[in-house]
Amino acid sequence: MTKTNNLANKAGLYIHIPFCASKCYYCDFSTMPYQDKRIDEYFYYLFEEIKLLSMDWQGFEFDTIFLGGGTPNYVPSEKIIQLDKLIKSRFNISEEIEYTIECNPEYLEENKVKDYLNCGINRFSVGVQTFNDSILKKLGRLHTGEIAYENILKLKALGVENISLDFIMGLPGQREDSLLNDLSIIKDLDVNHISYYDLIIEENTRFNFEFKKGNLNLPSEDANRKYYHEVISFLKNIGIYQYEISNFSKPGFESKHNLKYWHTLPYAAFGLGASGYDGSIRYTNHHRYKDYINSIKQKDAPTEIIDNLSNEDRLFEKIIMNMRLIEGVSTKELAEKFDYDIWKDNTELIKSYEKNNLIRVFDDRIAFTDYGFDISNKFFKDLLI
């Protein structure tokens, strides 16, 4: 696979670390729970993949790094230190780097955090999901609300300034009082970034099995939308503003790495099941561990999917991804990059959504309102490209 060689390009770097202590009941990510004996082997082949393919990205300056998983802070921090050294020896890393590591609360040990800080990691994304202990058990999570709370305070005491917390709404047994309690604790912790995702029942998960048996006591769709708007309002009142469907931050603390996804900008990706994009080609690495390491043994890129996007594909993706953002999509940019006038065949559609306060039209932009996000899928289905 050939990457665009353009020194003016900036890109993100995603590294997938699949190890976990156990599998959460809702998770369908590419993970390797109960596989500690393979940590050394995996990192060996991950490093070989980076050595093999890093030259494809020499035309880019990387201004974001994201270590995701899995649970990156589950593995020994020596592995993260080794990975960091390799990254910095193989890629052109910006001095103004946003450097994120995903963490589970129960493994935020002081020595690990200090090692991460010494590597230059400056953003910690902590998977809390909820502070409600009974719901955490239903999710298969290993931490308690107290452990999450205390270890987030520990991060702050160790000098971590940029902390993001991940939560899920629509959880089994979740009621409004539980949601409001989570929001109250968020206010008390005073962090810079919050992600609030809807629970999705994925096919290859324990939750899907329980859902089909009728064993999941999930909030209704109406209740879930009410919760969503309560989150938006509450966080706004404490100075944490929505900038994307599921993401909120204090001004200046938006996730620069995730913005690359939503602005359809390039990002390199390495590791089991990792997906990357160079501006025209999307690729996904093998999800099966054996296939992944066998490809690298043969000095081949460990990709199982390569998608060379057509101009129409990139246009539609641009609209969908940009409209996840509060700022919406620029009609001027669509015209300049794709020679496309979104108004030509969609004037009636856009105007009807605007009339019903579901879409905002301002300057050269089209964006969903808070309530417009609730029906975004219908809008994209009706949109003519």
C-alpha positions in Angstrom: 0.0 0.0 0.0 1.5 3.4 -1.1 0.9 6.4 1.1 0.7 10.0 -0.2 4.1 11.7 0.2 3.4 15.3 1.2 5.6 17.1 3.8 2.8 19.6 4.4 0.5 16.8 5.8 0.0 16.2 9.4 -1.4 12.9 10.7 -2.3 11.0 13.7 -0.8 7.8 14.9 -2.9 5.0 16.5 -1.4 2.0 18.2 -3.6 -0.9 19.3 -2.7 -2.8 22.5 -5.3 -5.6 22.8 -4.7 -7.0 26.2 -7.3 -7.0 29.0 -7.7 -8.8 32.3 -11.2 -9.9 31.1 -13.8 -9.2 28.4 -16.5 -6.6 29.2 -19.9 -7.9 28.4 -20.7 -5.2 25.8 -17.2 -5.2 24.1 -16.7 -6.3 20.5 -13.3 -4.6 20.1 -10.2 -6.6 19.0 -9.0 -7.7 22.4 -7.0 -10.5 23.9 -8.3 -11.2 27.5 -6.6 -13.9 29.6 -3.6 -13.8 27.2 -0.8 -12.4 29.3 1.6 -15.0 28.2 1.5 -13.5 24.7 2.3 -9.9 25.7 6.0 -10.2 24.9 5.3 -11.9 21.6 2.7 -9.4 20.6 4.9 -6.4 21.2 7.7 -8.1 19.3 5.5 -8.4 16.2 4.0 -4.9 16.7 7.5 -3.5 16.7 8.3 -5.4 13.6 5.2 -4.1 11.9 6.2 -0.5 12.8 9.7 -1.1 11.4 8.3 -2.7 8.3 5.8 0.0 7.4 6.9 3.3 9.0 8.7 4.4 5.9 5.3 4.6 4.1 4.5 7.5 6.4 7.7 9.5 6.2 5.9 12.3 4.4 3.8 13.1 7.4 4.4 15.0 10.7 2.5 13.3 13.5 0.9 15.8 16.0 -1.3 13.2 17.8 -0.5 9.7 19.2 -3.2 7.5 20.6 -2.5 4.3 22.5 -5.8 2.4 22.5 -7.1 -1.1 23.2 -7.8 -3.2 24.9 -6.4 -1.8 28.0 -3.0 -0.3 27.3 -2.3 0.4 31.0 -2.8 -3.3 31.8 0.5 -4.3 30.3 3.8 -3.6 32.0 4.8 0.0 31.5 8.2 -1.2 30.2 6.4 -2.2 27.0 5.0 1.3 26.7 8.5 2.8 27.2 9.9 0.5 24.5 7.0 1.4 22.2 7.6 5.1 22.8 11.3 4.9 21.9 10.5 3.1 18.7 7.8 5.6 17.7 10.1 8.5 18.2 12.9 6.9 16.3 10.7 6.0 13.3 8.3 8.9 12.8 8.5 12.6 12.5 6.8 13.6 15.8 5.6 17.2 16.3 6.9 19.2 19.3 3.2 20.1 19.9 2.0 16.6 20.4 -1.2 15.4 21.9 -0.2 12.0 23.3 -3.1 9.9 24.7 -3.2 6.6 26.5 -6.5 4.7 27.2 -6.7 3.4 30.8 -8.9 1.4 33.0 -9.2 2.9 36.5 -8.0 -0.2 38.4 -4.5 -0.2 36.8 -3.7 3.4 37.3 -0.7 2.6 39.5 1.6 5.4 40.5 4.7 3.9 39.0 3.0 3.3 35.6 1.6 6.9 35.5 5.1 8.3 36.2 6.5 6.1 33.4 3.9 7.4 31.0 4.6 11.0 32.0 8.3 10.5 31.4 7.5 9.2 27.9 5.7 12.5 27.2 2.2 11.1 27.4 0.1 14.1 28.3 -3.5 12.9 28.0 -5.2 10.1 29.9 -8.5 8.7 28.7 -10.1 6.7 31.5 -12.9 4.2 31.0 -15.2 4.8 33.9 -18.6 4.0 32.2 -20.5 4.7 35.4 -19.8 5.2 39.1 -22.7 2.9 40.0 -21.2 -0.3 41.4 -24.3 -2.6 40.7 -24.3 -1.5 37.0 -20.5 -1.9 36.8 -20.9 -5.6 37.8 -23.6 -6.0 35.1 -21.1 -4.7 32.6 -18.4 -7.1 33.7 -16.1 -4.3 34.8 -13.5 -5.0 37.4 -13.3 -1.6 39.1 -15.7 0.0 41.5 -16.9 3.6 41.5 -14.7 4.4 44.5 -11.6 2.9 42.8 -12.3 5.1 39.7 -12.9 8.2 41.8 -9.8 7.8 43.9 -7.5 6.9 41.0 -8.7 9.9 39.0 -7.8 12.1 41.9 -4.4 10.3 42.0 -3.8 11.2 38.4 -4.4 14.8 39.2 -2.1 14.7 42.2 0.6 13.3 40.0 0.4 16.3 37.8 -1.8 15.0 34.9 -3.6 18.1 33.6 -5.5 16.6 30.6 -7.9 13.9 31.7 -10.8 12.5 29.7 -13.5 10.2 31.2 -15.6 7.8 29.1 -19.1 7.0 30.1 -22.0 4.9 28.6 -25.7 5.8 28.8 -28.5 3.4 28.3 -27.0 0.8 30.5 -28.9 -2.2 32.1 -30.7 -1.0 35.2 -29.6 2.7 34.6 -32.2 5.2 35.9 -32.2 8.9 36.0 -31.0 9.1 39.6 -27.9 7.0 38.7 -27.2 9.2 35.7 -27.5 12.4 37.7 -25.2 10.9 40.4 -22.6 10.2 37.8 -22.9 13.8 36.5 -22.5 15.2 40.1 -19.3 13.2 40.5 -18.0 14.5 37.2 -18.6 18.0 38.4 -16.7 17.3 41.6 -13.7 15.7 39.7 -13.4 18.8 37.4 -11.7 17.2 34.4 -11.3 18.6 30.9 -13.0 16.2 28.7 -16.0 13.8 28.8 -17.2 11.2 26.3 -20.8 9.9 26.7 -21.6 7.0 24.3 -24.9 5.2 23.7 -24.8 1.5 24.6 -24.8 -0.5 21.4 -25.6 -4.2 21.6 -23.0 -5.7 19.3 -23.4 -9.2 17.7 -20.4 -11.0 19.2 -20.9 -10.0 22.8 -22.3 -11.5 26.0 -24.8 -8.7 26.0 -26.2 -9.7 22.7 -26.7 -13.2 24.0 -28.5 -11.9 27.1 -30.5 -9.4 25.0 -31.9 -12.2 22.8 -32.9 -14.1 25.9 -34.7 -10.9 27.2 -32.4 -10.6 30.2 -31.2 -7.0 29.8 -33.3 -4.4 31.6 -32.5 -1.5 29.3 -33.9 2.0 29.5 -36.5 2.9 26.8 -35.4 4.8 23.7 -37.4 7.8 25.0 -35.7 7.6 28.4 -32.3 7.4 26.7 -32.8 10.5 24.6 -33.9 12.3 27.8 -30.7 11.2 29.5 -28.7 12.4 26.5 -30.2 15.9 26.6 -29.7 16.1 30.4 -26.0 15.3 29.9 -25.7 18.1 27.3 -27.4 20.6 29.6 -25.6 19.6 32.8 -22.1 19.6 31.3 -22.7 22.9 29.5 -23.7 24.5 32.9 -20.3 23.4 34.4 -18.3 24.7 31.4 -17.9 21.5 29.5 -19.3 22.1 26.0 -20.5 19.6 23.4 -18.4 19.7 20.3 -19.4 16.3 18.8 -22.3 13.9 19.1 -20.8 12.1 22.1 -17.9 14.3 23.2 -17.7 17.3 25.5 -14.8 19.4 26.7 -13.6 22.6 28.3 -12.6 25.1 25.6 -9.2 24.1 24.1 -9.3 20.5 25.4 -11.1 18.8 22.5 -9.6 15.5 21.4 -7.2 16.5 18.6 -6.7 12.9 17.7 -10.4 12.1 17.4 -10.9 15.3 15.4 -8.8 13.8 12.7 -11.4 11.0 12.3 -14.3 13.5 12.2 -12.4 15.8 9.8 -11.4 12.8 7.6 -7.7 13.6 8.0 -4.9 11.0 7.7 -3.9 8.7 10.5 -1.5 5.7 10.6 -2.5 2.6 12.6 -0.6 -0.3 13.8 -1.5 -3.5 15.8 -4.1 -6.2 15.8 -7.3 -5.1 14.1 -6.1 -1.5 13.8 -7.6 0.7 11.1 -5.9 3.6 9.3 -6.4 6.2 6.5 -4.0 8.1 4.3 -6.5 10.4 2.7 -7.7 8.1 0.0 -7.1 4.5 1.2 -8.6 3.0 4.3 -7.1 -0.2 5.6 -7.8 -2.6 8.5 -5.3 -5.1 10.0 -6.1 -8.7 10.6 -8.3 -9.3 13.6 -7.2 -12.9 14.0 -3.9 -13.0 16.0 -2.4 -15.9 14.0 -3.1 -14.1 10.6 -1.6 -10.9 12.0 1.7 -12.3 13.1 2.0 -14.7 10.1 1.8 -11.7 7.8 4.6 -9.9 9.7 6.7 -13.0 9.7 6.5 -13.0 5.9 7.4 -9.2 5.8 4.0 -8.4 4.5 1.6 -5.6 5.7 -0.8 -7.4 8.1 -3.9 -6.0 6.4 -7.1 -7.9 5.7 -9.1 -5.0 4.2 -7.9 -2.3 1.9 -10.6 0.1 0.6 -9.6 2.6 -2.1 -12.3 5.1 -1.7 -14.0 6.7 -4.7 -14.6 10.4 -4.9 -18.3 9.8 -4.0 -17.3 7.6 -1.1 -15.0 10.3 0.3 -17.7 13.0 -0.2 -20.4 11.1 1.6 -18.0 10.2 4.4 -16.9 13.8 4.7 -20.5 14.9 5.1 -21.4 12.2 7.7 -18.2 12.6 9.8 -18.2 16.5 9.7 -21.9 16.5 10.7 -21.0 14.6 13.9 -19.5 17.9 15.0 -21.4 20.8 16.4 -19.7 23.0 13.8 -21.2 20.8 11.0 -20.0 20.7 7.4 -18.7 23.5 5.3 -20.6 23.8 2.0 -17.7 25.8 0.6 -15.2 23.0 1.4 -17.5 20.5 -0.2 -17.6 22.6 -3.4 -13.8 23.2 -3.4 -12.7 19.6 -2.6 -15.4 17.6 -4.4 -17.1 20.1 -6.8 -20.3 19.3 -5.0 -23.3 21.6 -4.2 -25.2 20.0 -1.3 -28.1 22.5 -1.9 -28.7 21.5 -5.5 -30.7 18.3 -4.9 -31.4 18.7 -1.1 -32.8 22.2 -0.7 -36.3 21.0 0.4 -34.8 18.4 2.7 -32.5 20.9 4.5 -35.1 23.6 4.7 -37.6 21.2 6.3 -35.1 20.1 8.9 -34.2 23.7 9.6 -37.9 24.7 10.0 -38.3 21.9 12.6 -35.2 23.1 14.5 -33.2 20.0 13.7 -30.6 21.7 11.5 -28.8 25.0 11.7 -27.7 26.9 8.6 -25.2 29.6 9.3 -22.3 31.2 7.3 -21.4 28.5 4.8 -22.2 25.6 7.2 -24.9 23.1 7.8 -25.1 21.5 11.3 -27.4 19.5 13.4 -29.0 21.0 16.5 -29.0 19.1 19.8 -32.3 17.4 18.8 -31.2 17.0 15.2 -28.5 14.5 16.3 -31.4 12.3 17.5 -32.5 11.8 13.9 -29.2 12.1 12.0 -29.4 8.7 10.5 -32.7 9.5 8.8 -31.2 12.7 7.4 -28.3 10.8 5.9 -30.6 8.2 4.4 -32.7 10.9 2.7 -29.7 13.0 1.5 -29.0 12.8 -2.3 -25.4 12.7 -3.3 
